Amino acid sequence: MKKCFLFYLISFSFLITNAQTLQPIEQKLIKKIEEHYPAMVDLLKNSVNINSGTFNIAGVKAVGQLYSKELEKLGFTIEWINMPDSVKRAGHLVATRKGNKGKKLLLLGHLDTVFEPDMPSNPFTVLNDSTITGQGINDMKGGDVIIIAAMKAMHELNLLNNATITIYMTGDEENAGEPRSLTRGDFIERSKQHDVVLAFEGAAGFNTIATARRGASSWELTVEGKQGHSSGVFGAAGYGAIYEAARIVNSFRETLSKEQYLTFNPGIFIGGSEVNANFEKQRGDASGKTNIISPKTLVNGDLRFLT
């Protein structure tokens, strides 16, 4: 984690000093990061131990309040972008400093995780001197804390004076609310007002920056077939919905899995005599018998692409 702090800090320093080599001020920033490291780990622990699954509105807001207090100390103006109750999302944290020098920076994070309160608990745990685990620690509370650590070091060295920086931490990155025009409207408008954007979710590893991010979408497959006795499968009764869904999904893999930058993953695959699914909540159930050919199968997955 220390490596992450230093790496992102050097990225900030480059933007501000426009230097190709490590400058004295950058060395001072690194020293500040080291000094603050224990406090930042405590902040990370406190945020990780707050469940903030996308649908846990109170938890997402609690993490936002935790980070808000830290950023407010650094001279940032804090806003909370509320969502209507009908959207069923917590809203977004926005922290701003406005100046008249240098590039206008937009720093991105998100407060929510994929871990909802009804999932098994996985609290902040230090495994050794280089590895920490916990719900949302990589995706992406670690990145959120790195933003705060960098801002704290820069603030103490008066490097935020006259800088224009917006920190935008969304509350529904893992499962965006609808309509998108509402849940992303403010975010899009603010992004147009900046020159440079840095997103702090983990990339390919240490000492690298991802210069492009793949878009993400989702897909659903519904297959219906004839219900019949299993003794007739492969014959007049047909193959049934489960076999047919498996054939279709495997055909996707055989045909498209070598396409550059394209991935598609079936995350939920449910078939049987009676099938129910709620893909928004990423869960479902089915019932059936081994001697009945399945009449229905539902599949839900993600799709990721660069162009």
C-alpha positions, 0 to 999 in steps of 0.5 A: 500500500505504501507503494501505491501512496508514493506512486500516485503522489508522484503523479500529482507532483508531475502535473503540478511541477511539470517535471520529468525527474524527482524534484526536491518538493516531490521528495518532501511530499514523499516524506509527508506521505511516510509520516502520515502512513499510520493515520491513513491506514487507520482511516482505511480500516475505519472505512472498510469496516463500514459496510457500504454495499451499493444498496446500503444507503446509510452505509454509503453515506457513513463512508462519505461522512468519514472522508468528508471530515478529512477533506474539509480539514484540508480546505475543501468545500463539501457537497452531497449530491442527493438522489430521490428516494425512487432511485434507491441510491445514496448519492455522491460526495463532491469536494472542491477547491477553486483557484486560478493556477494550473490545470483543473483536476478531477479526481475520481473515487467511489464509496460503494462496494459489491458487498451488501450487508447480507453477505459474509463479513470480511473485516479489515485484516492485516495479513503481513507487512505488505498485504491487507484484506477486507471488503472493498479495500481494493475496489476501491476504498484504498484508492479513496484513501490514497486521494486523501493522503495525497491531498493532505501532504500537498496541503501541509506543503502549501501546494493546494493554494490556488489549485482547482481540484474536484474530488468526486466519489460516487455512491453507486459505481458498482450498480448505477441507479436509473435514470442515468441522466439523473444519477450521472448528470451532475458528474458529467457536467462537472467533468466538462469543466476540468482539464485532467482526470485521474481515477484511483481504482487499482490498475494493472499493478504498481508503477503503472497507469492505465490510460484507457478504461473499458466500458461495461454493460450487461446482458441477459439470455432467456431460453425457453424449451419444451418440458418433458420426461428426461427419457426423451431428451435428445429426441422428440422432446428436444434438448431442453432450456439448460442444454440450449442456454449452455450451447449459446453461451459456449458459442459466444466463448468459442466465437468471440473470446479472442477478440482484443479488449473484449470480455463477457462473463456469465455471472448467474446461470439458473435453469429448472422447472420453476425459475425466478431471478432478480438480476438487479439484486444479483440473485435467484432461485430454481426448482426442478427434478432430474427426470424433467427436461428444463423448460426455462433457463435465465443467464445474466452476465457482464460485457466489457469493451474498449471501443 
